Amino acid sequence: MFAKLCCVLLCSLAVSACQKAPSPPGSADLRVAELAVPDEPQLAQKYARACQTCHSSRASTAPLTGFVPDWQVRLQQGLPTLVTHAREGYKAMPPRGYCNDCSDQDLEALIVFMSSTQRAKE
C-alpha cells in the first residue's frame, strides 16, 4: 500500500513538473486590471468597493482581473465552486470579499467579469 501511494505521489509530481508555468502578467496586463470596470453600474460600484483593490494588484495573491492565466485553473472548478469560495471565503479571500450586500448572482457576475479578457476603460 505504501509503495503504491509513493508511486502515485511521484507520478503526480512528475506530471506537475512537466506543465509549463504561466507567464507572469506584464505591465499591459496590470494596466487592464487597474482600469477594467463592469459595464453594469451597480456591479461596477460593488466591484470598485469590494474587489478591485485585491484583483488589480500583483501585491495581492488574488487572481488578476482580465488576466486569463490566473483564472484558467480556477475556472476548471466550475462557477458554482468559485461562487461558493467567494461566498464562504477561500485561502486569503475573506467571505464575500467584503461585499456583504453581494448576492450569489452578483458574485457569479463579478467572477465572470474578472475572469474574462477585459478592455481598459479610458
N, C-alpha and C positions, 0 to 999 in steps of 0.2 A: 504494500500500500504506500509506504513512504517513498519507495523508488518511483512508483507511478506518479505520485504528487510532485516529486522533484523533476521528473521528465516533463510534466505539464508546465511547471513553472519555468524551466529552462527554455522550452519551446516558445512560451509566451514572451519571454524576454528577447529571444532571438527575433521573433516576428516584429515586436515593437521597435527593436533597434534598427530594423531594415526600413521602417517607414520614414519618409522624409519629413523632417520637422518643418512646420510652416514658417515662411519668411516673416520677420517682424514687420510691423507697419512702418511705412515711410512717412515723410513729412506731409505728403499729399493726403495720405490716409488719415493722419491726425487732424489735418485741416477739415476734411469732410466730417469727421466725428465731432469736431468742435462746432461746426456750423449747421449740421443736419437738424431739421425740425420737422415733426409730423405735420401734415397738411391740415388735419382737423384741429381747430383752435383749442377745444377743451383738452384733447390729448396732448397737444403741444404744451399747454400750460402744466399738465401733470408731468410730462417728460422733463421740462425745464426745472421744475421744482424738486423732483424726486430721482430722476435717472441720469440726467446729463452730467452731473459732476463726476460720477464714477465711470460712466460709459463713454466719456470723451477724453479721457486722460490715460496715458500709459503708466502714470504713477499708481494707478489702481490695478487690481488683479481682475477687474471686470472685463468681459469681452467688449471690444471697441465697437461703437456704433458704426455700421456700414462696412466693417472690415470682415469680409466673408470667412477668411481662415480662422478667425476667433470663434465663429459661430458654427462651422461645419459639423464638428463632433457633437456639439450641444444639440443641434437640430436633428441629428440622427436619433436622439432620445424621444423625439416627438413633442409637439406643442403641449399636450396635456401634462407631460412630465415637467416641461420648462415652466408652465404656469404654476404647477404645484411647488416647484423650487422657489419661484418668485413669491408666491403667497406665503409659504411657510418659512422662507429663508433657506439659504444653502451656502455652505462654506462661509466666505466673508460677507455674503449678501444678507442684510437683515430682512426679517419678514416684511413683505410688501415693498421692499426697497424704500421704506419710509413713506410710501404712498398709501396712507391708511384709508383714503377715500377711493382707491382704485378697486374696481370690481375685477372678477376673473376675466371678463371680456376686455376691460382696459389693459390688464396685464398681458393678455394674449396680443392685443393690437400693438402694444409697446414692444413686445418681443419681436413680432413680425416687422415692425418698423426698424428696430435696431439691427436685426439680423439681415436685412436686405441692403443691397447696394444703394446708397443714397447720393443724391447730388447736393452739394453745399448750397445753401440759400444765401445769396449775397445781399 
